[in-house]
Structure formats: structure tokens, C-alpha cells
Amino acid sequence: RSNPIYRLALPTCWPPCSAVLLSMGYMHLDAGKHQQARHFFEQSYALSMAIGLKTGIEEATEALQEVTT
């Protein structure tokens, strides 16, 4: 049995992890915590860029625009 926390490091988990970072960002944005939201959006963007996930890049870019406006 493997620890589920270690599974997050597996490449197959990257796209979902990118989405999780994005939702964490929106959760903070809804709570009015813009700086924390920006951090999660930037992490999601960087992760999506690293693995070439086009949809993730687009979604993170849109999210970052929401924080700056």
C-alpha cells in the first residue's frame, strides 16, 4: 500500500493537480484573499506550462486576469 500523498508526485496526476491548484485559487479569491489566490493561479499556470497542458494554461491565464482586474 502506498501513501496517497506520494501519488501526487506521479506524472499521471499532474493535470488534476493543476485543476486543484486552480480551484484553491478561486476559493481564496471568493474569500477576498487576492494575494493567496494569485499564488495558486501562478502555481497552476507554471505546472500547466511545464507539462504542456494547453487548457490548463488558458484557464490559469483567465484566472490571473480576474485577480488583476
C-alpha positions as CSV (number, residue, x, y, z in Angstrom):
1,R,0.0,0.0,0.0
2,S,1.3,3.4,-0.9
3,N,0.7,6.6,0.8
4,P,-1.8,8.7,-1.3
5,I,0.3,11.8,-0.6
6,Y,3.2,10.4,-2.6
7,R,0.9,9.7,-5.6
8,L,0.7,13.4,-6.1
9,A,4.2,13.3,-7.5
10,L,3.3,10.9,-10.3
11,P,3.2,12.5,-13.8
12,T,-0.3,11.0,-14.4
13,C,-1.6,13.1,-11.6
14,W,-0.3,16.4,-12.9
15,P,-3.3,17.7,-14.9
16,P,-5.7,17.0,-12.0
17,C,-3.3,18.7,-9.6
18,S,-3.2,21.7,-11.9
19,A,-7.0,21.9,-11.7
20,V,-6.9,21.5,-7.9
21,L,-4.5,24.5,-7.7
22,L,-6.9,26.5,-9.8
23,S,-9.9,25.7,-7.6
24,M,-7.8,26.5,-4.5
25,G,-7.1,29.9,-6.1
26,Y,-10.8,30.5,-6.8
27,M,-11.7,29.5,-3.2
28,H,-9.2,32.2,-1.9
29,L,-10.5,34.7,-4.5
30,D,-14.1,34.2,-3.3
31,A,-12.9,34.8,0.3
32,G,-11.3,38.1,-0.8
33,K,-7.8,36.8,-0.4
34,H,-6.4,38.0,-3.7
35,Q,-2.7,37.6,-2.9
36,Q,-3.2,33.9,-2.0
37,A,-5.4,33.4,-5.0
38,R,-2.7,34.8,-7.3
39,H,-0.2,32.4,-5.8
40,F,-2.4,29.3,-6.5
41,F,-3.2,30.6,-10.1
42,E,0.5,31.2,-10.8
43,Q,1.4,27.7,-9.5
44,S,-1.4,26.2,-11.7
45,Y,0.0,28.1,-14.7
46,A,3.6,27.0,-14.1
47,L,2.5,23.4,-13.7
48,S,0.5,23.5,-16.9
49,M,3.3,25.2,-18.8
50,A,5.8,22.5,-17.5
51,I,3.7,19.7,-18.9
52,G,2.3,21.5,-22.0
53,L,-1.3,21.4,-20.8
54,K,-2.9,23.9,-23.1
55,T,-6.3,24.0,-21.4
56,G,-4.7,24.5,-18.0
57,I,-2.6,27.4,-19.3
58,E,-5.6,29.1,-20.8
59,E,-7.7,28.6,-17.6
60,A,-4.9,29.8,-15.3
61,T,-4.3,32.9,-17.6
62,E,-8.0,33.8,-17.3
63,A,-7.9,33.3,-13.5
64,L,-4.9,35.6,-13.2
65,Q,-6.7,38.3,-15.2
66,E,-9.5,38.1,-12.7
67,V,-7.1,38.8,-9.8
68,T,-5.5,41.8,-11.6
69,T,-8.8,43.5,-12.6
